[in-house]
């Protein structure tokens, strides 16, 4: 039976680095990617990029200044690229367990309308059921607060029971239902919000 939600000490968020890259490679070799549990083609592309230049691949996993070309939406609008950072979730066995990415807008807690949430996360299937994603969200709280954010918005499809459970176990509260719009396939979704002032700092800043 899965254990209860792990303590903060049992999960840590780290910046992508060469030392933990083998853990990601092992997950990709199983056909897993942070976007899909079974995507051999996507996993193959990522493995090829790592093989070509591991350092460049690691450097590509974040853009904290939000620089670069504008993003073109489905309706043809060009919108500014948001700052973002990717973290790797490391479990109590000091093993790679998944990915968490954080998006934000400089100078504001609110996101622009074209971005549905601050956070995306994925835990590898063979490490699910132990509350790692919820623990990772709690670990993210002081990092996000140090960036000036007052809350984290988390969006998920209304039928995504696992993501709903993760958000609630992390302390987030349901805000409202909404339609994600054509950019996201018009999925009927929930918006959850994790208020950061309720989460005391834990661990070091990992920026």
C-alpha positions as protocol buffer text, in pm:
chain_id: "A"
residue {
  index: 1
  type: UNK
  ca { x: 0 y: 0 z: 0 }
}
residue {
  index: 2
  type: UNK
  ca { x: 139 y: 348 z: -87 }
}
residue {
  index: 3
  type: UNK
  ca { x: 264 y: 547 z: 206 }
}
residue {
  index: 4
  type: UNK
  ca { x: 101 y: 869 z: 321 }
}
residue {
  index: 5
  type: UNK
  ca { x: 203 y: 1198 z: 166 }
}
residue {
  index: 6
  type: UNK
  ca { x: 580 y: 1218 z: 222 }
}
residue {
  index: 7
  type: UNK
  ca { x: 738 y: 1483 z: 438 }
}
residue {
  index: 8
  type: UNK
  ca { x: 919 y: 1772 z: 278 }
}
residue {
  index: 9
  type: UNK
  ca { x: 1248 y: 1609 z: 376 }
}
residue {
  index: 10
  type: UNK
  ca { x: 1177 y: 1306 z: 156 }
}
residue {
  index: 11
  type: UNK
  ca { x: 1152 y: 1504 z: -169 }
}
residue {
  index: 12
  type: UNK
  ca { x: 1373 y: 1774 z: -311 }
}
residue {
  index: 13
  type: UNK
  ca { x: 1371 y: 1988 z: -622 }
}
residue {
  index: 14
  type: UNK
  ca { x: 1699 y: 2037 z: -803 }
}
residue {
  index: 15
  type: UNK
  ca { x: 1803 y: 2227 z: -1111 }
}
residue {
  index: 16
  type: UNK
  ca { x: 1878 y: 1990 z: -1402 }
}
residue {
  index: 17
  type: UNK
  ca { x: 2241 y: 1881 z: -1391 }
}
residue {
  index: 18
  type: UNK
  ca { x: 2475 y: 1625 z: -1543 }
}
residue {
  index: 19
  type: UNK
  ca { x: 2495 y: 1420 z: -1224 }
}
residue {
  index: 20
  type: UNK
  ca { x: 2125 y: 1334 z: -1231 }
}
residue {
  index: 21
  type: UNK
  ca { x: 2092 y: 1314 z: -1608 }
}
residue {
  index: 22
  type: UNK
  ca { x: 2119 y: 930 z: -1610 }
}
residue {
  index: 23
  type: UNK
  ca { x: 1794 y: 914 z: -1414 }
}
residue {
  index: 24
  type: UNK
  ca { x: 1611 y: 1107 z: -1683 }
}
residue {
  index: 25
  type: UNK
  ca { x: 1776 y: 900 z: -1954 }
}
residue {
  index: 26
  type: UNK
  ca { x: 1656 y: 582 z: -1786 }
}
residue {
  index: 27
  type: UNK
  ca { x: 1299 y: 713 z: -1780 }
}
residue {
  index: 28
  type: UNK
  ca { x: 1316 y: 816 z: -2145 }
}
residue {
  index: 29
  type: UNK
  ca { x: 1447 y: 473 z: -2241 }
}
residue {
  index: 30
  type: UNK
  ca { x: 1121 y: 332 z: -2104 }
}
residue {
  index: 31
  type: UNK
  ca { x: 929 y: 553 z: -2348 }
}
residue {
  index: 32
  type: UNK
  ca { x: 818 y: 804 z: -2081 }
}
residue {
  index: 33
  type: UNK
  ca { x: 837 y: 1180 z: -2125 }
}
residue {
  index: 34
  type: UNK
  ca { x: 722 y: 1462 z: -1895 }
}
residue {
  index: 35
  type: UNK
  ca { x: 431 y: 1518 z: -2136 }
}
residue {
  index: 36
  type: UNK
  ca { x: 319 y: 1159 z: -2195 }
}
residue {
  index: 37
  type: UNK
  ca { x: 348 y: 824 z: -2017 }
}
residue {
  index: 38
  type: UNK
  ca { x: 397 y: 644 z: -2350 }
}
residue {
  index: 39
  type: UNK
  ca { x: 567 y: 850 z: -2617 }
}
residue {
  index: 40
  type: UNK
  ca { x: 856 y: 652 z: -2767 }
}
residue {
  index: 41
  type: UNK
  ca { x: 894 y: 901 z: -3052 }
}
residue {
  index: 42
  type: UNK
  ca { x: 915 y: 1202 z: -2822 }
}
residue {
  index: 43
  type: UNK
  ca { x: 1142 y: 1015 z: -2584 }
}
residue {
  index: 44
  type: UNK
  ca { x: 1366 y: 923 z: -2877 }
}
residue {
  index: 45
  type: UNK
  ca { x: 1397 y: 1288 z: -2979 }
}
residue {
  index: 46
  type: UNK
  ca { x: 1494 y: 1385 z: -2626 }
}
residue {
  index: 47
  type: UNK
  ca { x: 1749 y: 1103 z: -2604 }
}
residue {
  index: 48
  type: UNK
  ca { x: 1901 y: 1212 z: -2935 }
}
residue {
  index: 49
  type: UNK
  ca { x: 1932 y: 1572 z: -2814 }
}
residue {
  index: 50
  type: UNK
  ca { x: 2100 y: 1456 z: -2495 }
}
residue {
  index: 51
  type: UNK
  ca { x: 2340 y: 1234 z: -2690 }
}
residue {
  index: 52
  type: UNK
  ca { x: 2435 y: 1521 z: -2925 }
}
residue {
  index: 53
  type: UNK
  ca { x: 2520 y: 1769 z: -2650 }
}
residue {
  index: 54
  type: UNK
  ca { x: 2427 y: 1694 z: -2288 }
}
residue {
  index: 55
  type: UNK
  ca { x: 2532 y: 2037 z: -2163 }
}
residue {
  index: 56
  type: UNK
  ca { x: 2326 y: 2217 z: -2427 }
}
residue {
  index: 57
  type: UNK
  ca { x: 2025 y: 2000 z: -2347 }
}
residue {
  index: 58
  type: UNK
  ca { x: 2049 y: 2082 z: -1976 }
}
residue {
  index: 59
  type: UNK
  ca { x: 2090 y: 2453 z: -2056 }
}
residue {
  index: 60
  type: UNK
  ca { x: 1772 y: 2441 z: -2264 }
}
residue {
  index: 61
  type: UNK
  ca { x: 1560 y: 2342 z: -1963 }
}
residue {
  index: 62
  type: UNK
  ca { x: 1482 y: 2692 z: -1850 }
}
residue {
  index: 63
  type: UNK
  ca { x: 1451 y: 3055 z: -1956 }
}
residue {
  index: 64
  type: UNK
  ca { x: 1427 y: 3263 z: -1637 }
}
residue {
  index: 65
  type: UNK
  ca { x: 1440 y: 3592 z: -1827 }
}
residue {
  index: 66
  type: UNK
  ca { x: 1164 y: 3497 z: -2071 }
}
residue {
  index: 67
  type: UNK
  ca { x: 1378 y: 3599 z: -2366 }
}
residue {
  index: 68
  type: UNK
  ca { x: 1342 y: 3479 z: -2721 }
}
residue {
  index: 69
  type: UNK
  ca { x: 1085 y: 3495 z: -2994 }
}
residue {
  index: 70
  type: UNK
  ca { x: 718 y: 3553 z: -2917 }
}
residue {
  index: 71
  type: UNK
  ca { x: 487 y: 3254 z: -2891 }
}
residue {
  index: 72
  type: UNK
  ca { x: 223 y: 3228 z: -3165 }
}
residue {
  index: 73
  type: UNK
  ca { x: -114 y: 3103 z: -3037 }
}
residue {
  index: 74
  type: UNK
  ca { x: -370 y: 2895 z: -3226 }
}
residue {
  index: 75
  type: UNK
  ca { x: -563 y: 3210 z: -3318 }
}
residue {
  index: 76
  type: UNK
  ca { x: -253 y: 3368 z: -3473 }
}
residue {
  index: 77
  type: UNK
  ca { x: -177 y: 3611 z: -3192 }
}
residue {
  index: 78
  type: UNK
  ca { x: 188 y: 3656 z: -3098 }
}
residue {
  index: 79
  type: UNK
  ca { x: 231 y: 3684 z: -2721 }
}
residue {
  index: 80
  type: UNK
  ca { x: 542 y: 3739 z: -2506 }
}
residue {
  index: 81
  type: UNK
  ca { x: 735 y: 3433 z: -2397 }
}
residue {
  index: 82
  type: UNK
  ca { x: 707 y: 3390 z: -2020 }
}
residue {
  index: 83
  type: UNK
  ca { x: 1001 y: 3320 z: -1790 }
}
residue {
  index: 84
  type: UNK
  ca { x: 1016 y: 2955 z: -1686 }
}
residue {
  index: 85
  type: UNK
  ca { x: 1233 y: 2706 z: -1501 }
}
residue {
  index: 86
  type: UNK
  ca { x: 1231 y: 2328 z: -1492 }
}
residue {
  index: 87
  type: UNK
  ca { x: 1316 y: 2132 z: -1180 }
}
residue {
  index: 88
  type: UNK
  ca { x: 1378 y: 1763 z: -1137 }
}
residue {
  index: 89
  type: UNK
  ca { x: 1195 y: 1585 z: -856 }
}
residue {
  index: 90
  type: UNK
  ca { x: 1435 y: 1371 z: -652 }
}
residue {
  index: 91
  type: UNK
  ca { x: 1288 y: 1117 z: -411 }
}
residue {
  index: 92
  type: UNK
  ca { x: 1403 y: 983 z: -74 }
}
residue {
  index: 93
  type: UNK
  ca { x: 1625 y: 727 z: -251 }
}
residue {
  index: 94
  type: UNK
  ca { x: 1804 y: 1018 z: -424 }
}
residue {
  index: 95
  type: UNK
  ca { x: 1663 y: 903 z: -758 }
}
residue {
  index: 96
  type: UNK
  ca { x: 1505 y: 1097 z: -1043 }
}
residue {
  index: 97
  type: UNK
  ca { x: 1128 y: 1079 z: -999 }
}
residue {
  index: 98
  type: UNK
  ca { x: 987 y: 1333 z: -1244 }
}
residue {
  index: 99
  type: UNK
  ca { x: 972 y: 1691 z: -1363 }
}
residue {
  index: 100
  type: UNK
  ca { x: 816 y: 2012 z: -1237 }
}
residue {
  index: 101
  type: UNK
  ca { x: 813 y: 2336 z: -1432 }
}
residue {
  index: 102
  type: UNK
  ca { x: 733 y: 2684 z: -1310 }
}
residue {
  index: 103
  type: UNK
  ca { x: 610 y: 2971 z: -1530 }
}
residue {
  index: 104
  type: UNK
  ca { x: 555 y: 3325 z: -1409 }
}
residue {
  index: 105
  type: UNK
  ca { x: 524 y: 3687 z: -1518 }
}
residue {
  index: 106
  type: UNK
  ca { x: 784 y: 3938 z: -1405 }
}
residue {
  index: 107
  type: UNK
  ca { x: 644 y: 4182 z: -1153 }
}
residue {
  index: 108
  type: UNK
  ca { x: 306 y: 4013 z: -1098 }
}
residue {
  index: 109
  type: UNK
  ca { x: 155 y: 3709 z: -933 }
}
residue {
  index: 110
  type: UNK
  ca { x: -123 y: 3690 z: -1191 }
}
residue {
  index: 111
  type: UNK
  ca { x: -60 y: 3520 z: -1522 }
}
residue {
  index: 112
  type: UNK
  ca { x: -166 y: 3657 z: -1862 }
}
residue {
  index: 113
  type: UNK
  ca { x: -489 y: 3502 z: -1995 }
}
residue {
  index: 114
  type: UNK
  ca { x: -308 y: 3282 z: -2246 }
}
residue {
  index: 115
  type: UNK
  ca { x: -126 y: 3091 z: -1969 }
}
residue {
  index: 116
  type: UNK
  ca { x: -355 y: 2871 z: -1759 }
}
residue {
  index: 117
  type: UNK
  ca { x: -129 y: 2796 z: -1463 }
}
residue {
  index: 118
  type: UNK
  ca { x: 206 y: 2856 z: -1301 }
}
residue {
  index: 119
  type: UNK
  ca { x: 295 y: 2491 z: -1256 }
}
residue {
  index: 120
  type: UNK
  ca { x: 312 y: 2169 z: -1454 }
}
residue {
  index: 121
  type: UNK
  ca { x: 438 y: 1843 z: -1308 }
}
residue {
  index: 122
  type: UNK
  ca { x: 483 y: 1479 z: -1398 }
}
residue {
  index: 123
  type: UNK
  ca { x: 598 y: 1183 z: -1189 }
}
residue {
  index: 124
  type: UNK
  ca { x: 726 y: 866 z: -1356 }
}
residue {
  index: 125
  type: UNK
  ca { x: 461 y: 591 z: -1337 }
}
residue {
  index: 126
  type: UNK
  ca { x: 673 y: 351 z: -1130 }
}
residue {
  index: 127
  type: UNK
  ca { x: 707 y: 607 z: -849 }
}
residue {
  index: 128
  type: UNK
  ca { x: 345 y: 721 z: -828 }
}
residue {
  index: 129
  type: UNK
  ca { x: 109 y: 671 z: -538 }
}
residue {
  index: 130
  type: UNK
  ca { x: 338 y: 806 z: -266 }
}
residue {
  index: 131
  type: UNK
  ca { x: 247 y: 1175 z: -287 }
}
residue {
  index: 132
  type: UNK
  ca { x: 569 y: 1288 z: -455 }
}
residue {
  index: 133
  type: UNK
  ca { x: 402 y: 1550 z: -674 }
}
residue {
  index: 134
  type: UNK
  ca { x: 222 y: 1710 z: -379 }
}
residue {
  index: 135
  type: UNK
  ca { x: 546 y: 1714 z: -180 }
}
residue {
  index: 136
  type: UNK
  ca { x: 724 y: 1872 z: -477 }
}
residue {
  index: 137
  type: UNK
  ca { x: 461 y: 2147 z: -492 }
}
residue {
  index: 138
  type: UNK
  ca { x: 521 y: 2222 z: -125 }
}
residue {
  index: 139
  type: UNK
  ca { x: 895 y: 2236 z: -193 }
}
residue {
  index: 140
  type: UNK
  ca { x: 826 y: 2482 z: -474 }
}
residue {
  index: 141
  type: UNK
  ca { x: 644 y: 2725 z: -244 }
}
residue {
  index: 142
  type: UNK
  ca { x: 951 y: 2907 z: -102 }
}
residue {
  index: 143
  type: UNK
  ca { x: 1115 y: 2919 z: -444 }
}
residue {
  index: 144
  type: UNK
  ca { x: 809 y: 3084 z: -596 }
}
residue {
  index: 145
  type: UNK
  ca { x: 776 y: 3319 z: -301 }
}
residue {
  index: 146
  type: UNK
  ca { x: 1135 y: 3431 z: -351 }
}
residue {
  index: 147
  type: UNK
  ca { x: 1042 y: 3520 z: -708 }
}
residue {
  index: 148
  type: UNK
  ca { x: 778 y: 3757 z: -569 }
}
residue {
  index: 149
  type: UNK
  ca { x: 474 y: 3536 z: -626 }
}
residue {
  index: 150
  type: UNK
  ca { x: 190 y: 3539 z: -375 }
}
residue {
  index: 151
  type: UNK
  ca { x: 18 y: 3228 z: -510 }
}
residue {
  index: 152
  type: UNK
  ca { x: 51 y: 2947 z: -760 }
}
residue {
  index: 153
  type: UNK
  ca { x: -233 y: 2868 z: -999 }
}
residue {
  index: 154
  type: UNK
  ca { x: -267 y: 2504 z: -1104 }
}
residue {
  index: 155
  type: UNK
  ca { x: -501 y: 2402 z: -1385 }
}
residue {
  index: 156
  type: UNK
  ca { x: -616 y: 2051 z: -1471 }
}
residue {
  index: 157
  type: UNK
  ca { x: -891 y: 1877 z: -1666 }
}
residue {
  index: 158
  type: UNK
  ca { x: -1201 y: 1818 z: -1456 }
}
residue {
  index: 159
  type: UNK
  ca { x: -1171 y: 1443 z: -1500 }
}
residue {
  index: 160
  type: UNK
  ca { x: -803 y: 1430 z: -1396 }
}
residue {
  index: 161
  type: UNK
  ca { x: -854 y: 1280 z: -1051 }
}
residue {
  index: 162
  type: UNK
  ca { x: -481 y: 1233 z: -988 }
}
residue {
  index: 163
  type: UNK
  ca { x: -397 y: 1600 z: -1051 }
}
residue {
  index: 164
  type: UNK
  ca { x: -693 y: 1714 z: -841 }
}
residue {
  index: 165
  type: UNK
  ca { x: -575 y: 1495 z: -554 }
}
residue {
  index: 166
  type: UNK
  ca { x: -218 y: 1626 z: -591 }
}
residue {
  index: 167
  type: UNK
  ca { x: -330 y: 1991 z: -578 }
}
residue {
  index: 168
  type: UNK
  ca { x: -553 y: 1933 z: -275 }
}
residue {
  index: 169
  type: UNK
  ca { x: -287 y: 1732 z: -90 }
}
residue {
  index: 170
  type: UNK
  ca { x: -43 y: 2019 z: -148 }
}
residue {
  index: 171
  type: UNK
  ca { x: -290 y: 2260 z: 15 }
}
residue {
  index: 172
  type: UNK
  ca { x: -434 y: 2424 z: -296 }
}
residue {
  index: 173
  type: UNK
  ca { x: -801 y: 2529 z: -299 }
}
residue {
  index: 174
  type: UNK
  ca { x: -1043 y: 2502 z: -589 }
}
residue {
  index: 175
  type: UNK
  ca { x: -1116 y: 2846 z: -735 }
}
residue {
  index: 176
  type: UNK
  ca { x: -1346 y: 2791 z: -1032 }
}
residue {
  index: 177
  type: UNK
  ca { x: -1430 y: 2578 z: -1334 }
}
residue {
  index: 178
  type: UNK
  ca { x: -1339 y: 2711 z: -1678 }
}
residue {
  index: 179
  type: UNK
  ca { x: -1303 y: 2612 z: -2040 }
}
residue {
  index: 180
  type: UNK
  ca { x: -938 y: 2590 z: -2138 }
}
residue {
  index: 181
  type: UNK
  ca { x: -1009 y: 2731 z: -2487 }
}
residue {
  index: 182
  type: UNK
  ca { x: -896 y: 2624 z: -2833 }
}
residue {
  index: 183
  type: UNK
  ca { x: -527 y: 2645 z: -2743 }
}
residue {
  index: 184
  type: UNK
  ca { x: -583 y: 2349 z: -2510 }
}
residue {
  index: 185
  type: UNK
  ca { x: -851 y: 2159 z: -2699 }
}
residue {
  index: 186
  type: UNK
  ca { x: -1144 y: 2330 z: -2521 }
}
residue {
  index: 187
  type: UNK
  ca { x: -1097 y: 2099 z: -2223 }
}
residue {
  index: 188
  type: UNK
  ca { x: -1332 y: 2159 z: -1929 }
}
residue {
  index: 189
  type: UNK
  ca { x: -1095 y: 2238 z: -1645 }
}
residue {
  index: 190
  type: UNK
  ca { x: -1059 y: 2333 z: -1281 }
}
residue {
  index: 191
  type: UNK
  ca { x: -842 y: 2614 z: -1152 }
}
residue {
  index: 192
  type: UNK
  ca { x: -679 y: 2554 z: -813 }
}
residue {
  index: 193
  type: UNK
  ca { x: -475 y: 2810 z: -619 }
}
residue {
  index: 194
  type: UNK
  ca { x: -198 y: 2747 z: -369 }
}
residue {
  index: 195
  type: UNK
  ca { x: -151 y: 3051 z: -146 }
}
residue {
  index: 196
  type: UNK
  ca { x: 217 y: 3085 z: -66 }
}
residue {
  index: 197
  type: UNK
  ca { x: 190 y: 3288 z: 253 }
}
residue {
  index: 198
  type: UNK
  ca { x: 59 y: 2976 z: 427 }
}
residue {
  index: 199
  type: UNK
  ca { x: 375 y: 2780 z: 348 }
}
residue {
  index: 200
  type: UNK
  ca { x: 681 y: 2858 z: 561 }
}
residue {
  index: 201
  type: UNK
  ca { x: 1016 y: 2845 z: 388 }
}
residue {
  index: 202
  type: UNK
  ca { x: 1168 y: 2497 z: 368 }
}
residue {
  index: 203
  type: UNK
  ca { x: 1502 y: 2409 z: 218 }
}
residue {
  index: 204
  type: UNK
  ca { x: 1730 y: 2628 z: 18 }
}
residue {
  index: 205
  type: UNK
  ca { x: 1659 y: 2840 z: -285 }
}
residue {
  index: 206
  type: UNK
  ca { x: 1737 y: 2643 z: -596 }
}
residue {
  index: 207
  type: UNK
  ca { x: 1765 y: 2914 z: -859 }
}
